[in-house]
Amino acid sequence: MTTTTDAIEVKVPDIGDFSDVPVIEIHVAEGDTVAAEDPLVTLESDKATMDVPSPAEGVVQRLAVSVGDQVSEGALILTLASGDGSAAQPALDERQQAADVQQQEPSPREVSQAAAAASASTAPAPAPAPAAAGDGQPHAGPSVRRLARELELDLATIRGSGEKGRITKEDLLATLKGPAAPTKAAAAPAGAGIPEIPPQDFSKFGPVETQPLPRIKKISGPFLHRSWLNVPHVTHNDEADITELDAYRKELDTAAKAEGYRVTLLAFLMKAAVSALRAFPEVNSSLSPSKDALILKSYYHIGIAVDTPGGLVVPVVRDVDRKGVTALSKELGEVSKRARDGKLTPEDMSGGSFTISSLGGIGGTAFTPIVNAPEVAILGVVRSKLSPVWNGSEFVPRLLLPLSLSYDHRVIDGALAARFTRSLCQLLEDMRRLIL
């Protein structure tokens, strides 16, 4: 933030190791009055979104960014004038705006002539579902909306080809011309080698409703897709007998409730994971960019998948090897609350070396978690179950915890995965192996 004699320059704050982060939303316009801490713009990295708040009360004098711009730390976002708005720049004259639009956009008559010249012999295909803006409306600028009204086109039936699904002039022209013949490029995007799933008009079969994806899922979706396509996933399953461990955990939890926190099995899992990672350092590594070497990590930052109303996020608990079960339990409670409240920062979700995804509070018998690349393994945990176990003379009830280890087969083979998971089970089965 820089203050001049007339205005405050609001710049991109510290956003961690990220650069060229896109601006996905602008919450103000020139001339708007804002209060301190009001969100000005929203930035989106590979791991999280972040609102840039206003540093003070004032009037937006000049916007220096637009939706889709890529910014880095220190880039100018806007200038903020004093609260009376005297320094605010006047809006563009409406006639000048109209003239600019006419210079950029073809007239309806020209568009109609171009459409009439195009071949329309192909039967129309079902209209694809368009990309929706954050408010559920079609994503298009004012000039495109005006042109669509003049051409009597329904934006809700048009798929945008612009950045983040924005509908462009070319999309309006393509709609008038009708569907083009399918090409190899359309069936398999260049470089991808994977054909797209063809769109369908589901409204033909019954009532439908289009709901925009929550922001977290829009961020994590491409990340998970990239990991699934690049990492050869294999999942190994095992079970740990946690009968004694859970009894001890309940004792600690009873005492912890009086102090305002809870002791869950997750804290013990994290401690056991660190001991197993020390014994099998390849699991706490990443492939080098050239894919011909391993980067072995001497730190133990464990990512914890947290279920929130907006989707799954993975905050990172750092230096787990230096913390006991009590400290971890308190930190997990704090981190989970920040995650549910949407208060995590990019730094909170970076730097992990191994991840645990627990569905123990929901259920299930096993699952295949997706590796949180560039990590090479992730541990999936489901609800423990009481099962009869033969002890040599009789069946006795024991509490068994199913574990699922997904791993990158380029780094970890089946034998290593089995040894790591068995070691983890043995640590959970004998509390003496855990350093509290």
LOKEGU-207518 format. One line per 10 residues: for each residue x negated, y, z negated of C-alpha. Coordinates in steps of 0.02 Angstrom, whole numbers. Example, Ala and Ser with C-alpha at 12.3 -4.5 7.8 and 13.67 -1.06 7.14 Angstrom:
BEGIN
-615 -225 -390 ~ -684 -53 -357
END
This chain:
BEGIN
0 0 0 ~ -72 171 54 ~ 1 338 1 ~ -13 491 114 ~ 52 667 83 ~ 219 628 167 ~ 245 440 156 ~ 191 273 84 ~ 116 146 204 ~ 181 -27 159
63 -163 218 ~ 62 -354 217 ~ 3 -410 44 ~ -111 -556 3 ~ -33 -710 88 ~ -168 -836 46 ~ -270 -917 184 ~ -139 -883 317 ~ -158 -763 464 ~ -51 -720 615
106 -758 514 ~ 267 -721 611 ~ 396 -595 553 ~ 561 -690 553 ~ 679 -562 475 ~ 684 -373 454 ~ 802 -320 315 ~ 799 -131 343 ~ 811 -5 483 ~ 737 167 507
834 289 400 ~ 888 159 271 ~ 871 199 86 ~ 789 62 -16 ~ 757 35 -200 ~ 598 -32 -278 ~ 581 -222 -255 ~ 712 -226 -116 ~ 656 -349 21 ~ 591 -262 177
539 -405 292 ~ 522 -594 280 ~ 363 -684 337 ~ 353 -869 377 ~ 199 -979 364 ~ 182 -1166 393 ~ 220 -1198 210 ~ 336 -1061 146 ~ 428 -899 177 ~ 391 -739 83
489 -578 64 ~ 385 -420 61 ~ 466 -305 -69 ~ 474 -116 -67 ~ 342 -41 -184 ~ 452 107 -227 ~ 618 193 -196 ~ 628 290 -34 ~ 689 303 144 ~ 619 198 287
530 323 397 ~ 456 210 533 ~ 457 24 565 ~ 291 -41 631 ~ 343 -223 662 ~ 479 -317 753 ~ 551 -492 734 ~ 428 -614 812 ~ 273 -507 782 ~ 126 -598 704
42 -508 560 ~ -102 -538 439 ~ -150 -466 270 ~ -166 -277 279 ~ -58 -254 434 ~ 59 -104 427 ~ 242 -151 404 ~ 326 18 386 ~ 308 191 314 ~ 418 243 169
465 425 140 ~ 520 505 -23 ~ 692 462 -90 ~ 778 615 -15 ~ 741 552 160 ~ 674 721 219 ~ 526 641 306 ~ 628 506 394 ~ 615 509 582 ~ 777 534 677
849 387 771 ~ 829 380 960 ~ 957 475 1059 ~ 1097 356 1112 ~ 1088 417 1291 ~ 902 379 1298 ~ 935 205 1228 ~ 1066 175 1361 ~ 946 234 1496 ~ 811 116 1431
932 -30 1434 ~ 985 10 1613 ~ 802 13 1667 ~ 770 -157 1588 ~ 931 -248 1626 ~ 1006 -290 1797 ~ 1180 -222 1827 ~ 1328 -342 1817 ~ 1353 -321 2004 ~ 1172 -370 2041
1186 -519 1926 ~ 1347 -576 2009 ~ 1268 -561 2182 ~ 1118 -663 2125 ~ 1232 -796 2053 ~ 1335 -804 2213 ~ 1177 -834 2315 ~ 1128 -982 2206 ~ 1182 -1158 2248 ~ 1327 -1219 2140
1353 -1393 2213 ~ 1305 -1483 2052 ~ 1448 -1524 1936 ~ 1438 -1424 1772 ~ 1363 -1517 1625 ~ 1431 -1505 1448 ~ 1379 -1341 1368 ~ 1236 -1367 1245 ~ 1250 -1304 1067 ~ 1162 -1135 1054
1033 -1090 925 ~ 1113 -988 786 ~ 1040 -838 699 ~ 1021 -837 510 ~ 1201 -773 489 ~ 1274 -912 596 ~ 1299 -796 748 ~ 1214 -820 917 ~ 1036 -751 914 ~ 1030 -609 1042
981 -426 1050 ~ 1105 -282 1074 ~ 1065 -259 1259 ~ 1092 -445 1295 ~ 1256 -443 1198 ~ 1316 -292 1300 ~ 1270 -376 1465 ~ 1358 -535 1410 ~ 1518 -437 1374 ~ 1509 -354 1545
1486 -523 1628 ~ 1622 -602 1520 ~ 1503 -736 1456 ~ 1525 -818 1285 ~ 1357 -814 1194 ~ 1415 -956 1082 ~ 1403 -1075 1233 ~ 1227 -1023 1287 ~ 1065 -1101 1224 ~ 929 -971 1199
757 -1002 1274 ~ 670 -859 1185 ~ 569 -864 1025 ~ 665 -949 883 ~ 812 -981 1000 ~ 843 -799 1050 ~ 958 -781 1203 ~ 875 -683 1344 ~ 929 -601 1508 ~ 862 -753 1601
977 -865 1499 ~ 1128 -763 1556 ~ 1071 -776 1738 ~ 1043 -963 1722 ~ 1218 -984 1651 ~ 1293 -895 1801 ~ 1191 -998 1923 ~ 1246 -1162 1846 ~ 1140 -1311 1789 ~ 980 -1346 1882
930 -1517 1943 ~ 833 -1614 1810 ~ 646 -1616 1832 ~ 505 -1717 1758 ~ 452 -1566 1656 ~ 626 -1556 1580 ~ 627 -1741 1539 ~ 453 -1738 1462 ~ 381 -1569 1408 ~ 205 -1539 1471
77 -1611 1354 ~ 204 -1690 1238 ~ 241 -1850 1334 ~ 401 -1872 1232 ~ 567 -1839 1318 ~ 690 -1725 1230 ~ 856 -1795 1170 ~ 983 -1727 1295 ~ 1108 -1604 1219 ~ 1291 -1651 1202
1452 -1555 1182 ~ 1516 -1639 1024 ~ 1674 -1533 1025 ~ 1739 -1648 1164 ~ 1759 -1786 1036 ~ 1837 -1690 892 ~ 1825 -1536 782 ~ 1647 -1478 744 ~ 1566 -1342 641 ~ 1392 -1270 669
1293 -1229 513 ~ 1118 -1154 521 ~ 981 -1257 439 ~ 920 -1190 271 ~ 760 -1092 289 ~ 655 -1223 198 ~ 711 -1360 318 ~ 675 -1252 469 ~ 497 -1230 403 ~ 466 -1409 346
547 -1493 497 ~ 411 -1453 624 ~ 276 -1491 494 ~ 348 -1664 458 ~ 374 -1697 644 ~ 192 -1652 680 ~ 131 -1766 541 ~ 239 -1912 599 ~ 177 -1895 779 ~ -8 -1875 734
-29 -1994 587 ~ -11 -2183 611 ~ 96 -2219 458 ~ 97 -2382 362 ~ 186 -2410 195 ~ 132 -2531 58 ~ 253 -2578 -82 ~ 216 -2642 -258 ~ 293 -2642 -433 ~ 224 -2588 -602
284 -2656 -769 ~ 312 -2496 -869 ~ 406 -2572 -1016 ~ 281 -2514 -1149 ~ 241 -2353 -1059 ~ 423 -2299 -1051 ~ 450 -2336 -1235 ~ 302 -2224 -1278 ~ 363 -2090 -1157 ~ 532 -2086 -1245
445 -2057 -1412 ~ 350 -1910 -1340 ~ 505 -1843 -1256 ~ 605 -1844 -1417 ~ 474 -1737 -1501 ~ 457 -1625 -1348 ~ 642 -1581 -1342 ~ 625 -1489 -1508 ~ 492 -1379 -1425 ~ 594 -1344 -1269
513 -1455 -1138 ~ 531 -1635 -1075 ~ 408 -1777 -1050 ~ 449 -1874 -892 ~ 367 -2023 -810 ~ 296 -1907 -677 ~ 162 -1840 -795 ~ 99 -2017 -827 ~ 104 -2055 -640 ~ -6 -1903 -607
-134 -1956 -736 ~ -136 -2134 -669 ~ -152 -2069 -491 ~ -309 -1970 -537 ~ -391 -2125 -612 ~ -349 -2228 -457 ~ -410 -2090 -340 ~ -576 -2086 -433 ~ -595 -2273 -406 ~ -545 -2260 -222
-609 -2090 -159 ~ -557 -2123 21 ~ -376 -2099 -33 ~ -422 -1924 -96 ~ -495 -1869 71 ~ -454 -1793 240 ~ -514 -1827 416 ~ -636 -1700 485 ~ -571 -1595 633 ~ -679 -1701 750
-598 -1860 678 ~ -768 -1943 659 ~ -800 -1911 473 ~ -713 -1907 304 ~ -705 -1754 192 ~ -708 -1827 16 ~ -633 -1711 -114 ~ -702 -1697 -290 ~ -547 -1605 -353 ~ -379 -1680 -400
-237 -1562 -352 ~ -76 -1663 -347 ~ 73 -1605 -243 ~ 243 -1642 -318 ~ 396 -1649 -204 ~ 537 -1550 -286 ~ 719 -1559 -232 ~ 797 -1385 -221 ~ 967 -1322 -158 ~ 882 -1264 2
781 -1423 34 ~ 620 -1508 -18 ~ 467 -1407 -68 ~ 296 -1470 -127 ~ 212 -1362 -259 ~ 35 -1413 -308 ~ -22 -1444 -487 ~ -208 -1407 -494 ~ -346 -1494 -591 ~ -237 -1636 -653
-394 -1726 -711 ~ -423 -1589 -841 ~ -248 -1591 -916 ~ -160 -1709 -1035 ~ 18 -1775 -1025 ~ 86 -1637 -1137 ~ 9 -1496 -1034 ~ 65 -1577 -872 ~ 242 -1599 -937 ~ 256 -1414 -981
182 -1360 -814 ~ 297 -1475 -716 ~ 448 -1396 -801 ~ 388 -1221 -757 ~ 344 -1266 -577 ~ 509 -1354 -547 ~ 606 -1203 -610 ~ 509 -1084 -497 ~ 541 -1201 -350 ~ 729 -1207 -381
734 -1018 -402 ~ 639 -993 -238 ~ 494 -907 -327 ~ 350 -1013 -259 ~ 212 -924 -165 ~ 106 -995 -21 ~ -37 -1018 -145 ~ 77 -1126 -255 ~ 98 -1247 -110 ~ -78 -1257 -39
-235 -1354 -81 ~ -160 -1523 -125 ~ -266 -1680 -109 ~ -130 -1811 -144 ~ 59 -1803 -156 ~ 192 -1891 -260 ~ 374 -1895 -203 ~ 491 -1960 -338 ~ 672 -2011 -311 ~ 683 -2087 -484
821 -1970 -537 ~ 928 -2022 -388 ~ 899 -2207 -353 ~ 844 -2324 -215 ~ 735 -2478 -202 ~ 595 -2417 -85 ~ 564 -2290 52 ~ 432 -2227 174 ~ 375 -2052 126 ~ 290 -1954 267
106 -1918 236 ~ 79 -1735 190 ~ -57 -1706 321 ~ -201 -1665 315 ~ -193 -1777 161 ~ -209 -1962 202 ~ -87 -2040 78 ~ 72 -2005 -19 ~ 153 -2103 -161 ~ 340 -2133 -160
429 -2178 -323 ~ 608 -2236 -348 ~ 711 -2278 -502 ~ 642 -2411 -619 ~ 746 -2569 -642 ~ 766 -2697 -781 ~ 723 -2869 -711 ~ 695 -3045 -782 ~ 510 -3087 -777 ~ 436 -3261 -812
303 -3251 -948 ~ 249 -3433 -937 ~ 380 -3505 -1052 ~ 538 -3404 -1024 ~ 616 -3259 -930 ~ 607 -3094 -1024 ~ 681 -2924 -976 ~ 549 -2803 -912 ~ 562 -2628 -841 ~ 487 -2626 -666
444 -2470 -567 ~ 442 -2487 -375 ~ 300 -2392 -291 ~ 283 -2355 -104 ~ 116 -2293 -36 ~ 120 -2221 140 ~ -53 -2195 215 ~ -148 -2142 369 ~ -208 -2305 448 ~ -354 -2216 531
-430 -2190 358 ~ -351 -2323 246 ~ -328 -2504 297 ~ -204 -2627 220 ~ -330 -2703 99 ~ -381 -2534 29 ~ -199 -2481 13 ~ -156 -2641 -81 ~ -305 -2623 -200 ~ -267 -2440 -235
-83 -2474 -271 ~ -122 -2624 -380 ~ -248 -2522 -477 ~ -116 -2388 -502 ~ 6 -2519 -566 ~ -121 -2588 -689 ~ -154 -2413 -757 ~ 32 -2389 -788 ~ 49 -2560 -867 ~ -89 -2531 -995
-77 -2360 -1078 ~ -251 -2380 -1151 ~ -321 -2352 -977 ~ -243 -2179 -971 ~ -333 -2032 -1053 ~ -197 -1924 -1133
END
